[in-house]
């Protein structure tokens, strides 16, 4: 294995962690999610999201619909933020 390839393999997790550390879920909600809906979608009694898995799936659908192409780590942070703030699964 070349030194260059080994360096990339070793540094990739650090780059991904740095990306995730820079992600601000609240800012993302305000700037992107609010383009389609307000926070009442998370708090209404008849919301369709009934589990953590469903929340993850919905965030991924929204990401796909608006074309933001979030990293998995950022989606996880967003799901965690939504769950902590609104859903409490």
PyMOL Python script that loads the backbone (N, CA, C, O; Angstrom):
from pymol import cmd

cmd.read_pdbstr("""\
ATOM      1  N   UNK A   1       0.852  -1.167   0.000  1.00  0.00           N
ATOM      2  CA  UNK A   1       0.000   0.000   0.000  1.00  0.00           C
ATOM      3  C   UNK A   1       0.900   1.233   0.000  1.00  0.00           C
ATOM      4  O   UNK A   1       1.872   1.303   0.752  1.00  0.00           O
ATOM      5  N   UNK A   2       0.569   2.196  -0.844  1.00  0.00           N
ATOM      6  CA  UNK A   2       1.399   3.397  -0.930  1.00  0.00           C
ATOM      7  C   UNK A   2       1.183   4.291   0.292  1.00  0.00           C
ATOM      8  O   UNK A   2       0.151   4.222   0.960  1.00  0.00           O
ATOM      9  N   UNK A   3       2.158   5.109   0.559  1.00  0.00           N
ATOM     10  CA  UNK A   3       2.092   6.043   1.683  1.00  0.00           C
ATOM     11  C   UNK A   3       0.945   7.030   1.476  1.00  0.00           C
ATOM     12  O   UNK A   3       0.245   7.384   2.424  1.00  0.00           O
ATOM     13  N   UNK A   4       0.761   7.463   0.257  1.00  0.00           N
ATOM     14  CA  UNK A   4      -0.312   8.426  -0.046  1.00  0.00           C
ATOM     15  C   UNK A   4      -1.679   7.815   0.235  1.00  0.00           C
ATOM     16  O   UNK A   4      -2.521   8.462   0.858  1.00  0.00           O
ATOM     17  N   UNK A   5      -1.915   6.592  -0.205  1.00  0.00           N
ATOM     18  CA  UNK A   5      -3.188   5.929   0.026  1.00  0.00           C
ATOM     19  C   UNK A   5      -3.417   5.704   1.516  1.00  0.00           C
ATOM     20  O   UNK A   5      -4.521   5.912   2.021  1.00  0.00           O
ATOM     21  N   UNK A   6      -2.380   5.283   2.208  1.00  0.00           N
ATOM     22  CA  UNK A   6      -2.474   5.061   3.646  1.00  0.00           C
ATOM     23  C   UNK A   6      -2.808   6.364   4.375  1.00  0.00           C
ATOM     24  O   UNK A   6      -3.604   6.365   5.314  1.00  0.00           O
ATOM     25  N   UNK A   7      -2.206   7.460   3.948  1.00  0.00           N
ATOM     26  CA  UNK A   7      -2.482   8.768   4.552  1.00  0.00           C
ATOM     27  C   UNK A   7      -3.946   9.156   4.353  1.00  0.00           C
ATOM     28  O   UNK A   7      -4.597   9.630   5.284  1.00  0.00           O
ATOM     29  N   UNK A   8      -4.459   8.957   3.146  1.00  0.00           N
ATOM     30  CA  UNK A   8      -5.866   9.266   2.861  1.00  0.00           C
ATOM     31  C   UNK A   8      -6.782   8.409   3.726  1.00  0.00           C
ATOM     32  O   UNK A   8      -7.752   8.914   4.291  1.00  0.00           O
ATOM     33  N   UNK A   9      -6.486   7.141   3.831  1.00  0.00           N
ATOM     34  CA  UNK A   9      -7.306   6.233   4.632  1.00  0.00           C
ATOM     35  C   UNK A   9      -7.307   6.660   6.098  1.00  0.00           C
ATOM     36  O   UNK A   9      -8.343   6.616   6.761  1.00  0.00           O
ATOM     37  N   UNK A  10      -6.161   7.067   6.593  1.00  0.00           N
ATOM     38  CA  UNK A  10      -6.050   7.461   7.997  1.00  0.00           C
ATOM     39  C   UNK A  10      -6.678   8.823   8.274  1.00  0.00           C
ATOM     40  O   UNK A  10      -7.193   9.043   9.370  1.00  0.00           O
ATOM     41  N   UNK A  11      -6.648   9.724   7.326  1.00  0.00           N
ATOM     42  CA  UNK A  11      -7.156  11.076   7.544  1.00  0.00           C
ATOM     43  C   UNK A  11      -8.634  11.235   7.208  1.00  0.00           C
ATOM     44  O   UNK A  11      -9.253  12.203   7.650  1.00  0.00           O
ATOM     45  N   UNK A  12      -9.207  10.335   6.455  1.00  0.00           N
ATOM     46  CA  UNK A  12     -10.609  10.454   6.063  1.00  0.00           C
ATOM     47  C   UNK A  12     -11.559  10.547   7.252  1.00  0.00           C
ATOM     48  O   UNK A  12     -12.449  11.397   7.237  1.00  0.00           O
ATOM     49  N   UNK A  13     -11.413   9.719   8.273  1.00  0.00           N
ATOM     50  CA  UNK A  13     -12.316   9.876   9.430  1.00  0.00           C
ATOM     51  C   UNK A  13     -12.188  11.240  10.102  1.00  0.00           C
ATOM     52  O   UNK A  13     -13.173  11.770  10.616  1.00  0.00           O
ATOM     53  N   UNK A  14     -11.000  11.804  10.103  1.00  0.00           N
ATOM     54  CA  UNK A  14     -10.815  13.128  10.693  1.00  0.00           C
ATOM     55  C   UNK A  14     -11.525  14.199   9.881  1.00  0.00           C
ATOM     56  O   UNK A  14     -12.121  15.115  10.448  1.00  0.00           O
ATOM     57  N   UNK A  15     -11.467  14.094   8.579  1.00  0.00           N
ATOM     58  CA  UNK A  15     -12.155  15.053   7.717  1.00  0.00           C
ATOM     59  C   UNK A  15     -13.659  14.947   7.895  1.00  0.00           C
ATOM     60  O   UNK A  15     -14.355  15.962   7.934  1.00  0.00           O
ATOM     61  N   UNK A  16     -14.161  13.730   8.002  1.00  0.00           N
ATOM     62  CA  UNK A  16     -15.590  13.521   8.209  1.00  0.00           C
ATOM     63  C   UNK A  16     -16.013  14.053   9.564  1.00  0.00           C
ATOM     64  O   UNK A  16     -17.071  14.672   9.677  1.00  0.00           O
ATOM     65  N   UNK A  17     -15.215  13.828  10.590  1.00  0.00           N
ATOM     66  CA  UNK A  17     -15.523  14.338  11.929  1.00  0.00           C
ATOM     67  C   UNK A  17     -15.517  15.860  11.940  1.00  0.00           C
ATOM     68  O   UNK A  17     -16.348  16.481  12.603  1.00  0.00           O
ATOM     69  N   UNK A  18     -14.597  16.453  11.220  1.00  0.00           N
ATOM     70  CA  UNK A  18     -14.546  17.910  11.150  1.00  0.00           C
ATOM     71  C   UNK A  18     -15.790  18.449  10.462  1.00  0.00           C
ATOM     72  O   UNK A  18     -16.342  19.462  10.893  1.00  0.00           O
ATOM     73  N   UNK A  19     -16.239  17.791   9.404  1.00  0.00           N
ATOM     74  CA  UNK A  19     -17.453  18.198   8.709  1.00  0.00           C
ATOM     75  C   UNK A  19     -18.638  18.131   9.656  1.00  0.00           C
ATOM     76  O   UNK A  19     -19.429  19.072   9.727  1.00  0.00           O
ATOM     77  N   UNK A  20     -18.767  17.038  10.378  1.00  0.00           N
ATOM     78  CA  UNK A  20     -19.883  16.870  11.306  1.00  0.00           C
ATOM     79  C   UNK A  20     -19.805  17.890  12.432  1.00  0.00           C
ATOM     80  O   UNK A  20     -20.835  18.401  12.873  1.00  0.00           O
ATOM     81  N   UNK A  21     -18.609  18.193  12.901  1.00  0.00           N
ATOM     82  CA  UNK A  21     -18.446  19.154  13.988  1.00  0.00           C
ATOM     83  C   UNK A  21     -18.870  20.552  13.549  1.00  0.00           C
ATOM     84  O   UNK A  21     -19.318  21.345  14.378  1.00  0.00           O
ATOM     85  N   UNK A  22     -18.738  20.865  12.274  1.00  0.00           N
ATOM     86  CA  UNK A  22     -19.109  22.173  11.752  1.00  0.00           C
ATOM     87  C   UNK A  22     -20.605  22.294  11.475  1.00  0.00           C
ATOM     88  O   UNK A  22     -21.102  23.400  11.263  1.00  0.00           O
ATOM     89  N   UNK A  23     -21.319  21.194  11.473  1.00  0.00           N
ATOM     90  CA  UNK A  23     -22.732  21.212  11.127  1.00  0.00           C
ATOM     91  C   UNK A  23     -23.551  21.766  12.284  1.00  0.00           C
ATOM     92  O   UNK A  23     -23.431  21.293  13.414  1.00  0.00           O
ATOM     93  N   UNK A  24     -24.377  22.757  12.009  1.00  0.00           N
ATOM     94  CA  UNK A  24     -25.247  23.378  13.003  1.00  0.00           C
ATOM     95  C   UNK A  24     -26.691  23.017  12.652  1.00  0.00           C
ATOM     96  O   UNK A  24     -27.280  23.600  11.742  1.00  0.00           O
ATOM     97  N   UNK A  25     -27.251  22.059  13.377  1.00  0.00           N
ATOM     98  CA  UNK A  25     -28.586  21.552  13.067  1.00  0.00           C
ATOM     99  C   UNK A  25     -29.643  22.646  13.174  1.00  0.00           C
ATOM    100  O   UNK A  25     -30.533  22.727  12.327  1.00  0.00           O
ATOM    101  N   UNK A  26     -29.560  23.478  14.187  1.00  0.00           N
ATOM    102  CA  UNK A  26     -30.556  24.548  14.365  1.00  0.00           C
ATOM    103  C   UNK A  26     -30.506  25.544  13.210  1.00  0.00           C
ATOM    104  O   UNK A  26     -31.542  25.985  12.712  1.00  0.00           O
ATOM    105  N   UNK A  27     -29.300  25.889  12.794  1.00  0.00           N
ATOM    106  CA  UNK A  27     -29.134  26.807  11.664  1.00  0.00           C
ATOM    107  C   UNK A  27     -29.674  26.168  10.382  1.00  0.00           C
ATOM    108  O   UNK A  27     -30.324  26.833   9.575  1.00  0.00           O
ATOM    109  N   UNK A  28     -29.399  24.871  10.203  1.00  0.00           N
ATOM    110  CA  UNK A  28     -29.892  24.165   9.025  1.00  0.00           C
ATOM    111  C   UNK A  28     -31.423  24.174   9.005  1.00  0.00           C
ATOM    112  O   UNK A  28     -32.031  24.419   7.964  1.00  0.00           O
ATOM    113  N   UNK A  29     -32.040  23.907  10.152  1.00  0.00           N
ATOM    114  CA  UNK A  29     -33.501  23.938  10.236  1.00  0.00           C
ATOM    115  C   UNK A  29     -34.040  25.307   9.837  1.00  0.00           C
ATOM    116  O   UNK A  29     -35.005  25.406   9.078  1.00  0.00           O
ATOM    117  N   UNK A  30     -33.417  26.352  10.349  1.00  0.00           N
ATOM    118  CA  UNK A  30     -33.874  27.710  10.069  1.00  0.00           C
ATOM    119  C   UNK A  30     -33.683  28.094   8.600  1.00  0.00           C
ATOM    120  O   UNK A  30     -34.533  28.764   8.014  1.00  0.00           O
ATOM    121  N   UNK A  31     -32.582  27.672   8.021  1.00  0.00           N
ATOM    122  CA  UNK A  31     -32.261  28.090   6.658  1.00  0.00           C
ATOM    123  C   UNK A  31     -32.842  27.188   5.572  1.00  0.00           C
ATOM    124  O   UNK A  31     -33.205  27.671   4.499  1.00  0.00           O
ATOM    125  N   UNK A  32     -32.933  25.905   5.834  1.00  0.00           N
ATOM    126  CA  UNK A  32     -33.348  24.968   4.786  1.00  0.00           C
ATOM    127  C   UNK A  32     -34.741  24.380   5.033  1.00  0.00           C
ATOM    128  O   UNK A  32     -35.614  24.449   4.167  1.00  0.00           O
ATOM    129  N   UNK A  33     -34.936  23.811   6.201  1.00  0.00           N
ATOM    130  CA  UNK A  33     -36.200  23.112   6.474  1.00  0.00           C
ATOM    131  C   UNK A  33     -37.382  24.074   6.475  1.00  0.00           C
ATOM    132  O   UNK A  33     -38.480  23.727   6.040  1.00  0.00           O
ATOM    133  N   UNK A  34     -37.145  25.291   6.971  1.00  0.00           N
ATOM    134  CA  UNK A  34     -38.229  26.266   7.053  1.00  0.00           C
ATOM    135  C   UNK A  34     -38.657  26.785   5.685  1.00  0.00           C
ATOM    136  O   UNK A  34     -39.657  27.496   5.585  1.00  0.00           O
ATOM    137  N   UNK A  35     -37.927  26.448   4.640  1.00  0.00           N
ATOM    138  CA  UNK A  35     -38.345  26.835   3.294  1.00  0.00           C
ATOM    139  C   UNK A  35     -39.617  26.094   2.887  1.00  0.00           C
ATOM    140  O   UNK A  35     -40.405  26.590   2.082  1.00  0.00           O
ATOM    141  N   UNK A  36     -39.809  24.901   3.450  1.00  0.00           N
ATOM    142  CA  UNK A  36     -40.984  24.093   3.096  1.00  0.00           C
ATOM    143  C   UNK A  36     -42.039  24.078   4.201  1.00  0.00           C
ATOM    144  O   UNK A  36     -43.230  23.971   3.910  1.00  0.00           O
ATOM    145  N   UNK A  37     -41.624  24.184   5.447  1.00  0.00           N
ATOM    146  CA  UNK A  37     -42.587  24.129   6.552  1.00  0.00           C
ATOM    147  C   UNK A  37     -42.023  24.802   7.796  1.00  0.00           C
ATOM    148  O   UNK A  37     -40.814  24.993   7.929  1.00  0.00           O
ATOM    149  N   UNK A  38     -42.930  25.159   8.708  1.00  0.00           N
ATOM    150  CA  UNK A  38     -42.480  25.738   9.970  1.00  0.00           C
ATOM    151  C   UNK A  38     -42.412  24.659  11.044  1.00  0.00           C
ATOM    152  O   UNK A  38     -42.688  23.491  10.768  1.00  0.00           O
ATOM    153  N   UNK A  39     -42.048  25.039  12.259  1.00  0.00           N
ATOM    154  CA  UNK A  39     -41.825  24.046  13.309  1.00  0.00           C
ATOM    155  C   UNK A  39     -43.093  23.327  13.755  1.00  0.00           C
ATOM    156  O   UNK A  39     -43.008  22.327  14.467  1.00  0.00           O
ATOM    157  N   UNK A  40     -44.262  23.811  13.355  1.00  0.00           N
ATOM    158  CA  UNK A  40     -45.499  23.116  13.754  1.00  0.00           C
ATOM    159  C   UNK A  40     -45.568  21.707  13.165  1.00  0.00           C
ATOM    160  O   UNK A  40     -46.289  20.857  13.687  1.00  0.00           O
ATOM    161  N   UNK A  41     -44.833  21.451  12.096  1.00  0.00           N
ATOM    162  CA  UNK A  41     -44.828  20.110  11.510  1.00  0.00           C
ATOM    163  C   UNK A  41     -44.249  19.087  12.493  1.00  0.00           C
ATOM    164  O   UNK A  41     -44.570  17.901  12.421  1.00  0.00           O
ATOM    165  N   UNK A  42     -43.400  19.547  13.403  1.00  0.00           N
ATOM    166  CA  UNK A  42     -42.786  18.651  14.389  1.00  0.00           C
ATOM    167  C   UNK A  42     -43.657  18.463  15.629  1.00  0.00           C
ATOM    168  O   UNK A  42     -43.533  17.459  16.331  1.00  0.00           O
ATOM    169  N   UNK A  43     -44.533  19.423  15.896  1.00  0.00           N
ATOM    170  CA  UNK A  43     -45.272  19.413  17.155  1.00  0.00           C
ATOM    171  C   UNK A  43     -46.755  19.105  17.016  1.00  0.00           C
ATOM    172  O   UNK A  43     -47.439  18.927  18.023  1.00  0.00           O
ATOM    173  N   UNK A  44     -47.259  19.041  15.811  1.00  0.00           N
ATOM    174  CA  UNK A  44     -48.697  18.788  15.669  1.00  0.00           C
ATOM    175  C   UNK A  44     -49.028  17.385  16.168  1.00  0.00           C
ATOM    176  O   UNK A  44     -48.226  16.465  16.012  1.00  0.00           O
ATOM    177  N   UNK A  45     -50.202  17.219  16.763  1.00  0.00           N
ATOM    178  CA  UNK A  45     -50.566  15.933  17.367  1.00  0.00           C
ATOM    179  C   UNK A  45     -50.643  14.777  16.356  1.00  0.00           C
ATOM    180  O   UNK A  45     -50.404  13.624  16.715  1.00  0.00           O
ATOM    181  N   UNK A  46     -50.970  15.079  15.118  1.00  0.00           N
ATOM    182  CA  UNK A  46     -51.146  14.020  14.116  1.00  0.00           C
ATOM    183  C   UNK A  46     -49.911  13.823  13.231  1.00  0.00           C
ATOM    184  O   UNK A  46     -50.034  13.367  12.094  1.00  0.00           O
ATOM    185  N   UNK A  47     -48.710  14.165  13.749  1.00  0.00           N
ATOM    186  CA  UNK A  47     -47.524  14.027  12.896  1.00  0.00           C
ATOM    187  C   UNK A  47     -47.323  12.564  12.502  1.00  0.00           C
ATOM    188  O   UNK A  47     -47.620  11.641  13.261  1.00  0.00           O
ATOM    189  N   UNK A  48     -46.809  12.394  11.294  1.00  0.00           N
ATOM    190  CA  UNK A  48     -46.653  11.056  10.715  1.00  0.00           C
ATOM    191  C   UNK A  48     -45.440  10.308  11.261  1.00  0.00           C
ATOM    192  O   UNK A  48     -45.402   9.079  11.215  1.00  0.00           O
ATOM    193  N   UNK A  49     -44.474  11.017  11.764  1.00  0.00           N
ATOM    194  CA  UNK A  49     -43.250  10.400  12.274  1.00  0.00           C
ATOM    195  C   UNK A  49     -43.537   9.809  13.650  1.00  0.00           C
ATOM    196  O   UNK A  49     -43.838  10.532  14.600  1.00  0.00           O
ATOM    197  N   UNK A  50     -43.441   8.486  13.741  1.00  0.00           N
ATOM    198  CA  UNK A  50     -43.802   7.798  14.981  1.00  0.00           C
ATOM    199  C   UNK A  50     -42.659   7.013  15.614  1.00  0.00           C
ATOM    200  O   UNK A  50     -42.865   6.313  16.606  1.00  0.00           O
ATOM    201  N   UNK A  51     -41.455   7.121  15.052  1.00  0.00           N
ATOM    202  CA  UNK A  51     -40.307   6.402  15.606  1.00  0.00           C
ATOM    203  C   UNK A  51     -39.021   7.090  15.159  1.00  0.00           C
ATOM    204  O   UNK A  51     -39.023   7.909  14.240  1.00  0.00           O
ATOM    205  N   UNK A  52     -37.941   6.746  15.816  1.00  0.00           N
ATOM    206  CA  UNK A  52     -36.640   7.299  15.455  1.00  0.00           C
ATOM    207  C   UNK A  52     -36.250   6.888  14.037  1.00  0.00           C
ATOM    208  O   UNK A  52     -35.664   7.679  13.298  1.00  0.00           O
ATOM    209  N   UNK A  53     -36.570   5.668  13.665  1.00  0.00           N
ATOM    210  CA  UNK A  53     -36.281   5.199  12.300  1.00  0.00           C
ATOM    211  C   UNK A  53     -37.079   6.004  11.278  1.00  0.00           C
ATOM    212  O   UNK A  53     -36.553   6.388  10.234  1.00  0.00           O
ATOM    213  N   UNK A  54     -38.345   6.254  11.586  1.00  0.00           N
ATOM    214  CA  UNK A  54     -39.188   7.044  10.682  1.00  0.00           C
ATOM    215  C   UNK A  54     -38.659   8.475  10.576  1.00  0.00           C
ATOM    216  O   UNK A  54     -38.704   9.073   9.501  1.00  0.00           O
ATOM    217  N   UNK A  55     -38.163   9.024  11.675  1.00  0.00           N
ATOM    218  CA  UNK A  55     -37.593  10.366  11.659  1.00  0.00           C
ATOM    219  C   UNK A  55     -36.352  10.408  10.769  1.00  0.00           C
ATOM    220  O   UNK A  55     -36.193  11.322   9.961  1.00  0.00           O
ATOM    221  N   UNK A  56     -35.482   9.422  10.920  1.00  0.00           N
ATOM    222  CA  UNK A  56     -34.293   9.338  10.076  1.00  0.00           C
ATOM    223  C   UNK A  56     -34.689   9.230   8.605  1.00  0.00           C
ATOM    224  O   UNK A  56     -34.108   9.901   7.753  1.00  0.00           O
ATOM    225  N   UNK A  57     -35.661   8.401   8.313  1.00  0.00           N
ATOM    226  CA  UNK A  57     -36.115   8.241   6.926  1.00  0.00           C
ATOM    227  C   UNK A  57     -36.687   9.547   6.376  1.00  0.00           C
ATOM    228  O   UNK A  57     -36.434   9.902   5.225  1.00  0.00           O
ATOM    229  N   UNK A  58     -37.456  10.260   7.198  1.00  0.00           N
ATOM    230  CA  UNK A  58     -38.056  11.521   6.743  1.00  0.00           C
ATOM    231  C   UNK A  58     -36.990  12.582   6.496  1.00  0.00           C
ATOM    232  O   UNK A  58     -37.063  13.312   5.507  1.00  0.00           O
ATOM    233  N   UNK A  59     -36.015  12.674   7.369  1.00  0.00           N
ATOM    234  CA  UNK A  59     -34.928  13.640   7.173  1.00  0.00           C
ATOM    235  C   UNK A  59     -34.179  13.309   5.883  1.00  0.00           C
ATOM    236  O   UNK A  59     -33.809  14.213   5.133  1.00  0.00           O
ATOM    237  N   UNK A  60     -33.957  12.043   5.625  1.00  0.00           N
ATOM    238  CA  UNK A  60     -33.277  11.654   4.386  1.00  0.00           C
ATOM    239  C   UNK A  60     -34.133  11.984   3.153  1.00  0.00           C
ATOM    240  O   UNK A  60     -33.599  12.405   2.127  1.00  0.00           O
ATOM    241  N   UNK A  61     -35.444  11.796   3.249  1.00  0.00           N
ATOM    242  CA  UNK A  61     -36.323  12.172   2.135  1.00  0.00           C
ATOM    243  C   UNK A  61     -36.268  13.677   1.885  1.00  0.00           C
ATOM    244  O   UNK A  61     -36.165  14.122   0.742  1.00  0.00           O
ATOM    245  N   UNK A  62     -36.336  14.452   2.959  1.00  0.00           N
ATOM    246  CA  UNK A  62     -36.271  15.908   2.813  1.00  0.00           C
ATOM    247  C   UNK A  62     -34.930  16.335   2.219  1.00  0.00           C
ATOM    248  O   UNK A  62     -34.882  17.201   1.345  1.00  0.00           O
ATOM    249  N   UNK A  63     -33.855  15.733   2.690  1.00  0.00           N
ATOM    250  CA  UNK A  63     -32.522  16.031   2.161  1.00  0.00           C
ATOM    251  C   UNK A  63     -32.483  15.776   0.660  1.00  0.00           C
ATOM    252  O   UNK A  63     -31.933  16.570  -0.103  1.00  0.00           O
ATOM    253  N   UNK A  64     -33.064  14.675   0.253  1.00  0.00           N
ATOM    254  CA  UNK A  64     -33.107  14.334  -1.169  1.00  0.00           C
ATOM    255  C   UNK A  64     -33.970  15.321  -1.953  1.00  0.00           C
ATOM    256  O   UNK A  64     -33.605  15.728  -3.056  1.00  0.00           O
ATOM    257  N   UNK A  65     -35.108  15.702  -1.387  1.00  0.00           N
ATOM    258  CA  UNK A  65     -36.038  16.599  -2.077  1.00  0.00           C
ATOM    259  C   UNK A  65     -35.435  17.987  -2.301  1.00  0.00           C
ATOM    260  O   UNK A  65     -35.639  18.592  -3.353  1.00  0.00           O
ATOM    261  N   UNK A  66     -34.691  18.492  -1.307  1.00  0.00           N
ATOM    262  CA  UNK A  66     -34.143  19.844  -1.467  1.00  0.00           C
ATOM    263  C   UNK A  66     -32.720  19.829  -2.022  1.00  0.00           C
ATOM    264  O   UNK A  66     -32.144  20.879  -2.305  1.00  0.00           O
ATOM    265  N   UNK A  67     -32.163  18.633  -2.174  1.00  0.00           N
ATOM    266  CA  UNK A  67     -30.871  18.492  -2.844  1.00  0.00           C
ATOM    267  C   UNK A  67     -29.672  18.979  -2.052  1.00  0.00           C
ATOM    268  O   UNK A  67     -28.681  19.409  -2.641  1.00  0.00           O
ATOM    269  N   UNK A  68     -29.742  18.920  -0.727  1.00  0.00           N
ATOM    270  CA  UNK A  68     -28.614  19.389   0.069  1.00  0.00           C
ATOM    271  C   UNK A  68     -27.494  18.360   0.172  1.00  0.00           C
ATOM    272  O   UNK A  68     -26.354  18.724   0.459  1.00  0.00           O
ATOM    273  N   UNK A  69     -27.790  17.113  -0.051  1.00  0.00           N
ATOM    274  CA  UNK A  69     -26.784  16.046  -0.051  1.00  0.00           C
ATOM    275  C   UNK A  69     -25.943  16.042   1.226  1.00  0.00           C
ATOM    276  O   UNK A  69     -24.713  16.062   1.174  1.00  0.00           O
ATOM    277  N   UNK A  70     -26.622  16.018   2.365  1.00  0.00           N
ATOM    278  CA  UNK A  70     -25.925  15.999   3.649  1.00  0.00           C
ATOM    279  C   UNK A  70     -25.128  14.718   3.820  1.00  0.00           C
ATOM    280  O   UNK A  70     -25.496  13.671   3.289  1.00  0.00           O
ATOM    281  N   UNK A  71     -24.039  14.807   4.562  1.00  0.00           N
ATOM    282  CA  UNK A  71     -23.292  13.622   4.955  1.00  0.00           C
ATOM    283  C   UNK A  71     -24.117  12.849   5.972  1.00  0.00           C
ATOM    284  O   UNK A  71     -24.945  13.432   6.672  1.00  0.00           O
ATOM    285  N   UNK A  72     -23.900  11.539   6.058  1.00  0.00           N
ATOM    286  CA  UNK A  72     -24.614  10.719   7.043  1.00  0.00           C
ATOM    287  C   UNK A  72     -24.440  11.266   8.456  1.00  0.00           C
ATOM    288  O   UNK A  72     -25.384  11.252   9.246  1.00  0.00           O
ATOM    289  N   UNK A  73     -23.255  11.741   8.775  1.00  0.00           N
ATOM    290  CA  UNK A  73     -22.996  12.286  10.104  1.00  0.00           C
ATOM    291  C   UNK A  73     -23.856  13.518  10.377  1.00  0.00           C
ATOM    292  O   UNK A  73     -24.333  13.711  11.496  1.00  0.00           O
ATOM    293  N   UNK A  74     -24.052  14.348   9.355  1.00  0.00           N
ATOM    294  CA  UNK A  74     -24.880  15.544   9.510  1.00  0.00           C
ATOM    295  C   UNK A  74     -26.351  15.163   9.643  1.00  0.00           C
ATOM    296  O   UNK A  74     -27.083  15.766  10.428  1.00  0.00           O
ATOM    297  N   UNK A  75     -26.777  14.175   8.888  1.00  0.00           N
ATOM    298  CA  UNK A  75     -28.152  13.692   9.027  1.00  0.00           C
ATOM    299  C   UNK A  75     -28.368  13.157  10.429  1.00  0.00           C
ATOM    300  O   UNK A  75     -29.405  13.413  11.041  1.00  0.00           O
ATOM    301  N   UNK A  76     -27.396  12.416  10.943  1.00  0.00           N
ATOM    302  CA  UNK A  76     -27.510  11.890  12.304  1.00  0.00           C
ATOM    303  C   UNK A  76     -27.613  13.022  13.321  1.00  0.00           C
ATOM    304  O   UNK A  76     -28.404  12.938  14.260  1.00  0.00           O
ATOM    305  N   UNK A  77     -26.827  14.073  13.145  1.00  0.00           N
ATOM    306  CA  UNK A  77     -26.899  15.226  14.043  1.00  0.00           C
ATOM    307  C   UNK A  77     -28.254  15.922  13.947  1.00  0.00           C
ATOM    308  O   UNK A  77     -28.813  16.343  14.959  1.00  0.00           O
ATOM    309  N   UNK A  78     -28.773  16.040  12.744  1.00  0.00           N
ATOM    310  CA  UNK A  78     -30.075  16.672  12.542  1.00  0.00           C
ATOM    311  C   UNK A  78     -31.186  15.834  13.165  1.00  0.00           C
ATOM    312  O   UNK A  78     -32.071  16.369  13.833  1.00  0.00           O
ATOM    313  N   UNK A  79     -31.140  14.529  12.948  1.00  0.00           N
ATOM    314  CA  UNK A  79     -32.128  13.625  13.544  1.00  0.00           C
ATOM    315  C   UNK A  79     -32.055  13.707  15.060  1.00  0.00           C
ATOM    316  O   UNK A  79     -33.086  13.772  15.729  1.00  0.00           O
ATOM    317  N   UNK A  80     -30.847  13.703  15.606  1.00  0.00           N
ATOM    318  CA  UNK A  80     -30.676  13.800  17.058  1.00  0.00           C
ATOM    319  C   UNK A  80     -31.237  15.117  17.584  1.00  0.00           C
ATOM    320  O   UNK A  80     -31.907  15.147  18.616  1.00  0.00           O
ATOM    321  N   UNK A  81     -30.961  16.191  16.877  1.00  0.00           N
ATOM    322  CA  UNK A  81     -31.469  17.505  17.292  1.00  0.00           C
ATOM    323  C   UNK A  81     -33.001  17.530  17.275  1.00  0.00           C
ATOM    324  O   UNK A  81     -33.629  17.969  18.238  1.00  0.00           O
ATOM    325  N   UNK A  82     -33.591  17.059  16.184  1.00  0.00           N
ATOM    326  CA  UNK A  82     -35.054  17.035  16.090  1.00  0.00           C
ATOM    327  C   UNK A  82     -35.665  16.150  17.169  1.00  0.00           C
ATOM    328  O   UNK A  82     -36.685  16.495  17.765  1.00  0.00           O
ATOM    329  N   UNK A  83     -35.038  15.016  17.412  1.00  0.00           N
ATOM    330  CA  UNK A  83     -35.540  14.106  18.425  1.00  0.00           C
ATOM    331  C   UNK A  83     -35.444  14.715  19.827  1.00  0.00           C
ATOM    332  O   UNK A  83     -36.380  14.617  20.620  1.00  0.00           O
ATOM    333  N   UNK A  84     -34.323  15.333  20.116  1.00  0.00           N
ATOM    334  CA  UNK A  84     -34.123  15.945  21.428  1.00  0.00           C
ATOM    335  C   UNK A  84     -35.077  17.130  21.641  1.00  0.00           C
ATOM    336  O   UNK A  84     -35.634  17.303  22.725  1.00  0.00           O
ATOM    337  N   UNK A  85     -35.249  17.917  20.620  1.00  0.00           N
ATOM    338  CA  UNK A  85     -36.058  19.132  20.743  1.00  0.00           C
ATOM    339  C   UNK A  85     -37.558  18.892  20.629  1.00  0.00           C
ATOM    340  O   UNK A  85     -38.343  19.533  21.327  1.00  0.00           O
ATOM    341  N   UNK A  86     -37.965  17.970  19.751  1.00  0.00           N
ATOM    342  CA  UNK A  86     -39.391  17.823  19.462  1.00  0.00           C
ATOM    343  C   UNK A  86     -39.976  16.440  19.751  1.00  0.00           C
ATOM    344  O   UNK A  86     -41.012  16.340  20.409  1.00  0.00           O
ATOM    345  N   UNK A  87     -39.347  15.395  19.282  1.00  0.00           N
ATOM    346  CA  UNK A  87     -40.001  14.089  19.239  1.00  0.00           C
ATOM    347  C   UNK A  87     -39.846  13.247  20.507  1.00  0.00           C
ATOM    348  O   UNK A  87     -40.822  12.649  20.959  1.00  0.00           O
ATOM    349  N   UNK A  88     -38.671  13.185  21.078  1.00  0.00           N
ATOM    350  CA  UNK A  88     -38.400  12.450  22.319  1.00  0.00           C
ATOM    351  C   UNK A  88     -38.673  10.945  22.210  1.00  0.00           C
ATOM    352  O   UNK A  88     -39.343  10.365  23.064  1.00  0.00           O
ATOM    353  N   UNK A  89     -38.156  10.332  21.167  1.00  0.00           N
ATOM    354  CA  UNK A  89     -38.310   8.868  21.018  1.00  0.00           C
ATOM    355  C   UNK A  89     -37.344   8.146  21.926  1.00  0.00           C
ATOM    356  O   UNK A  89     -37.319   6.915  21.946  1.00  0.00           O
TER     357      UNK A  89
END
""", "prot")
cmd.dss("prot")
cmd.show_as("cartoon", "prot")
cmd.util.cbc("prot")
cmd.orient("prot")
